[in-house]
Amino acid sequence: MTLPAAPIELPSGQTMPVLGQGTWYLGERPARRRDELAALHAGLDLGMTLIDTAEMYGDGASEELVGEAIVGRRGDVFLVDKVLPSNASRRGTVQACRRSLQRLGVDHIDLYLLHWRGTHPLAETIEAFAELVDAGDIGQWGVSNFDLSDMTELLDAGGNDCATNQILYNLTRRGPEYDLLPWLREHRVPVMAYSPIEQGRLLGHDQVAEVAARHGATPAQVALAWVLRQEMVAAIPRSSNSEHTRENAEARDLHLTEEDMTALDTAFPPPTGPQPLEML
């Protein structure tokens, strides 16, 4: 069986699994619920114990699915959830978190993120996060979709306890490598890469397929291994199929060679200058 890779240490000293499970679009179609639950259970069995969700996903339907999936296994799970920017006032963040806790059926969230920048002052959101930590509702907090300028503003607003930045990052979205990733590493803020397989679009790329063939692997495993090779970067691929989940888990065992990296850099050139952070 594929074993968990070395976890990432967060600024607090707590650790976070390097490979987890995303849930965007999961929980929205009752006919798929059994398969989606089976996929999440398979991931937990394979050590993919980070599960990421958000109040936005299916207006809470994803949280309800996750809550059902982790019944009896809460102690094994590193649970990540997100508050919408429209709810991210001091009072609104606290209320949103407690609604999420109710939908999840748990007493705490391990890591709670601001989904993206909104109009509420960052200082208010940070104060709400601190209140939730003190109350035991969340373990730590972080952000999502924050570019370099957003991160510097966050620190200026008192955000030194930020535990992660969840961003769109994969072979086709390499812009963060120019300035955001170096800044995050310098400040010891881990990255959580969402859509690491570009929502499946990387699976049909010829160069990715060639690298996969050299290893007897799949294109999805190559795309994930490329993300996971980097220090302080986790990945949260989504899967609604148990076999795909197992395939994702096995990407931890794939080690790309210098030849592979050269080929992938040629097909997907790294950035030569600053680029705005992309979102999906």
For each residue, the residues with C-beta under 8 A, 3 or more apart:
1: 46
2: 46 47 246 249 250 252 253
3: 47 252
4: 7 17 18 19 47 48 49 252
5: 17 18 19 228 252
6: 18
7: 4 15 16 17 18
8: 15 16 17 18 190 232 233 234
9: 13 14 15 16 190
10: 13 14 15 16 140 163 164 190
11: 161 162 163 188 189
12: 139 140 161 163
13: 9 10
14: 9 10 110 139 140
15: 7 8 9 10
16: 7 8 9 10 50 78 111 164 190 192 234
17: 4 5 7 8 20 47 48 49 50 78 234
18: 4 5 6 7 8 228 233 234 235 252
19: 4 5 47 48 50 224 228 234 235 236 237 248 249 251 252
20: 17 43 48 49 50 51 52 78 80 192 234 235 236
21: 39 40 43 48 50 51 52 236 237 238 239 245
22: 52 194 195 236 237 238
23: 26 27 40 51 52 53 57 62 65 66 238
24: 54 57 62 194 238
25: 28 57 58 62 238
26: 23 32 36 57 58 62 65 238 240
27: 23 33 36 57 58 61 62 63 64 65 66
28: 25 57 58 61 62
29: 32 33
30: 33
31:
32: 26 29 35 36 240
33: 27 29 30 36 37 65
34: 37 38
35: 32 38 39 240 241 242
36: 26 27 32 33 39 40 65 240
37: 33 34 40 41 65 68 69
38: 34 35 41 42 242
39: 21 35 36 42 43 239 240 241 242 244 245
40: 21 23 36 37 43 44 51 65 66 69 70 245
41: 37 38 44 45 69 242
42: 38 39 45 46 242 245 246
43: 20 21 39 40 46 48 49 51 239 245 248 249
44: 40 41 47 48 49 69 70 73 76 77
45: 41 42
46: 1 2 42 43 245 246 249
47: 2 3 4 17 19 44 249
48: 4 17 19 20 21 43 44 245 248 249
49: 4 17 20 43 44 76 77 78
50: 16 17 19 20 21 77 78 80 234 236
51: 20 21 23 40 43 66 69 70 77 78 79 80
52: 20 21 22 23 80 81 166 192 194 236
53: 23 57 62 63 66 79 80 81 82 104
54: 24 57 62 63 81 82 84 115
55: 59 60 63 81 82 83 84 87 96 99 100 103
56: 59 82 84 115
57: 23 24 25 26 27 28 53 54 60 61 62 63
58: 25 26 27 28 61 62
59: 55 56
60: 55 57 63 64 99 100 103
61: 27 28 57 58 64 65
62: 23 24 25 26 27 28 53 54 57 58 65 66
63: 27 53 54 55 57 60 66 67 81 100 103 104
64: 27 60 61 67 68 103 104
65: 23 26 27 33 36 37 40 61 62 68 69
66: 23 27 40 51 53 62 63 69 70 79 104
67: 63 64 70 71 103 104 105 106
68: 37 64 65 71 105
69: 37 40 41 44 51 65 66 73
70: 40 44 51 66 67 73 74 76 77 79 104 106
71: 67 68 74 105
72:
73: 44 69 70 76 77
74: 70 71 77 79 106
75:
76: 44 49 70 73
77: 44 49 50 51 70 73 74 110
78: 16 17 20 49 50 51 110 111
79: 51 53 66 70 74 104 106 109 110 111
80: 20 50 51 52 53 109 110 111 112 113 166 192 236
81: 52 53 54 55 63 97 100 104 109 111 112 113
82: 53 54 55 56 112 113 114 115 144 166
83: 55 87 88 92 93 96 97 100 112 113 114 115 125
84: 54 55 56 87 88 96 115 118
85: 88 114 115 116 117 118 119 120
86: 92 118
87: 55 83 84 92 93 95 96
88: 83 84 85 92 93 96 114 118 120 124 125 128
89: 92 93 120 124 125 128
90: 93 94 124 125 127 128 131
91: 94 95 128
92: 83 86 87 88 89 95 96 120 128
93: 83 87 88 89 90 96 97 124 125 128 129 132
94: 90 91 97 98 128 131 132 137
95: 87 91 92 98 99
96: 55 83 84 87 88 92 93 99 100
97: 81 83 93 94 100 101 109 112 132 137 138
98: 94 95 101 102 137
99: 55 60 95 96 102 103
100: 55 60 63 81 83 96 97 103 104 109
101: 97 98 104 106 107 108 109 137
102: 98 99 105
103: 55 60 63 64 67 99 100
104: 53 63 64 66 67 70 79 81 100 101 109
105: 67 68 71 102
106: 67 70 74 79 101 109
107: 101 136 137
108: 101 136 137 138 139
109: 79 80 81 97 100 101 104 106 112 137 138 139
110: 14 77 78 79 80 138 139 140
111: 16 78 79 80 81 138 139 140 141 142 163 164
112: 80 81 82 83 97 109 129 132 138 140 141 142
113: 80 81 82 83 141 142 143 144 164 166
114: 82 83 85 88 117 118 125 141 142 143 144
115: 54 56 82 83 84 85 144 145
116: 85 144 145 146 279
117: 85 114 145 146 150
118: 84 85 86 88 114
119: 85
120: 85 88 89 92 124 125
121: 124 125 157
122: 125 126 153 154 157 159
123: 126 127 157 158
124: 88 89 90 93 120 121 127 128
125: 83 88 89 90 93 114 120 121 122 128 129
126: 122 123 129 130 141 154 157 158 159
127: 90 123 124 130 131
128: 88 89 90 91 92 93 94 124 125 131 132
129: 93 112 125 126 132 133 138 141 161
130: 126 127 133 134 161
131: 90 94 127 128 134 135
132: 93 94 97 112 128 129 135 137 138 141
133: 129 130 136 137 138 139 140 141
134: 130 131
135: 131 132
136: 107 108 133
137: 94 97 98 101 107 108 109 132 133
138: 97 108 109 110 111 112 129 132 133 141
139: 12 14 108 109 110 111 133
140: 10 12 14 110 111 112 133 161 163
141: 111 112 113 114 126 129 132 133 138 161 162 163
142: 111 112 113 114 162 163 164 165 166 189
143: 113 114 146 150 151 154 159 162 164 165 166
144: 82 113 114 115 116 165 166 167 192 194
145: 115 116 117 166 167 168 277 279
146: 116 117 143 150 151 154 165 167 277
147: 150 151 180 276 277
148: 151 152 179 180 183 274 277
149: 152 153
150: 117 143 146 147 153 154
151: 143 146 147 148 154 155 162 165 180 183 184 187 189
152: 148 149 155 156
153: 122 149 150 156 157
154: 122 126 143 146 150 151 157 159 162
155: 151 152 158 159 160 162 187
156: 152 153
157: 121 122 123 126 153 154
158: 123 126 155
159: 122 126 143 154 155 162
160: 155
161: 11 12 129 130 140 141
162: 11 141 142 143 151 154 155 159 165 189
163: 10 11 12 111 140 141 142 189 190
164: 10 16 111 113 142 143 189 190 191 192
165: 142 143 144 146 151 162 180 184 189 190 191 192
166: 52 80 82 113 142 143 144 145 191 192 193 194 236
167: 144 145 146 176 180 191 192 193 194 277
168: 145 173 193 194 195 277 278 279 280
169: 173 174 176 191 193 194 196 227 233
170: 173 193 195 196 197 198 202 223 226 227
171: 174 198 202 205 208 223 226 264 267 268
172: 198 201 202 268
173: 168 169 170 176 195 198 278
174: 169 171 177 268 269 270 271
175: 178 180 271 274 275 276 277 278
176: 167 169 173 179 180 181 191 277
177: 174 180 181 182 270 271
178: 175 182 270 271 272 273 274 275
179: 148 176 182 183 274
180: 147 148 151 165 167 175 176 177 183 184 277
181: 176 177 184 185 191 230 233
182: 177 178 179 185 186
183: 148 151 179 180 186 187
184: 151 165 180 181 187 189 190 191 232
185: 181 182 188 189 231 232
186: 182 183
187: 151 155 183 184
188: 11 185 232
189: 11 142 151 162 163 164 165 184 185 232
190: 8 9 10 16 163 164 165 184 232 233 234
191: 164 165 166 167 169 176 181 184 232 233 234
192: 16 20 52 80 144 164 165 166 167 233 234 235 236
193: 166 167 168 169 170 196 227 233 234 235 236
194: 22 24 52 144 166 167 168 169 236 280
195: 22 168 170 173 198 199 280
196: 169 170 193 223 224 227 235 236 237
197: 170 200 201 202 203 220 223 224 237
198: 170 171 172 173 195 201 202 223
199: 195 280
200: 197 203
201: 172 197 198 204 205
202: 170 171 172 197 198 205 208 219 220 223
203: 197 200 208 218 219 220 223
204: 201 209 219
205: 171 201 202 208 209 219 267
206: 209 210
207: 210 211 263 264 266 267 268
208: 171 202 203 205 211 212 219 222 223 264 267
209: 204 205 206 212 213 219
210: 206 207 213 214 263
211: 207 208 214 215 222 256 260 263 264
212: 208 209 215 217 218 219 221 222
213: 209 210 216
214: 210 211 259 260
215: 211 212 221 222 254 260
216: 213
217: 212 221 222 225 250 251 254
218: 203 212 221 222 247
219: 202 203 204 205 208 209 212 222 223
220: 197 202 203 223 224 237 244 247 248 251
221: 212 215 217 218 224 225 247 248 250 251 254
222: 208 211 212 215 217 218 219 225 226 251 254 256 260 264
223: 170 171 196 197 198 202 203 208 219 220 226 227
224: 19 196 197 220 221 227 228 235 237 248 251 254
225: 217 221 222 228 229 251 252 254 255 256
226: 170 171 222 223 229 256 264
227: 169 170 193 196 223 224 230 233 235
228: 5 18 19 224 225 233 234 235 251 252
229: 225 226 255 256
230: 181 227 233
231: 185
232: 8 184 185 188 189 190 191
233: 8 18 169 181 190 191 192 193 227 228 230
234: 8 16 17 18 19 20 50 190 191 192 193 228
235: 18 19 20 192 193 196 224 227 228
236: 19 20 21 22 50 52 80 166 192 193 194 196
237: 19 21 22 196 197 220 224 248
238: 21 22 23 24 25 26
239: 21 39 43 242 244 245 248
240: 26 32 35 36 39 244
241: 35 39 244 245
242: 35 38 39 41 42 239 245 246
243: 246 247
244: 39 220 239 240 241 247 248
245: 21 39 40 42 43 46 48 239 241 242 248 249
246: 2 42 46 242 243 249 250
247: 218 220 221 243 244 250 251
248: 19 43 48 220 221 224 237 239 244 245 251
249: 2 19 43 46 47 48 245 246 252
250: 2 217 221 246 247 253 254
251: 19 217 220 221 222 224 225 228 247 248 254
252: 2 3 4 5 18 19 225 228 249
253: 2 250
254: 215 217 221 222 224 225 250 251
255: 225 229
256: 211 222 225 226 229 260 261 264
257: 260 261
258: 261 262
259: 214 262 263
260: 211 214 215 222 256 257 263 264
261: 256 257 258 264 265
262: 258 259 265 266
263: 207 210 211 259 260 266 267
264: 171 207 208 211 222 226 256 260 261 267 268
265: 261 262 268 269 270
266: 207 262 263 269
267: 171 205 207 208 263 264
268: 171 172 174 207 264 265
269: 174 265 266 272
270: 174 177 178 265
271: 174 175 177 178 274 275
272: 178 269
273: 178
274: 148 175 178 179 271
275: 175 178 271 278
276: 147 175
277: 145 146 147 148 167 168 175 176 180
278: 168 173 175 275
279: 116 145 168
280: 168 194 195 199
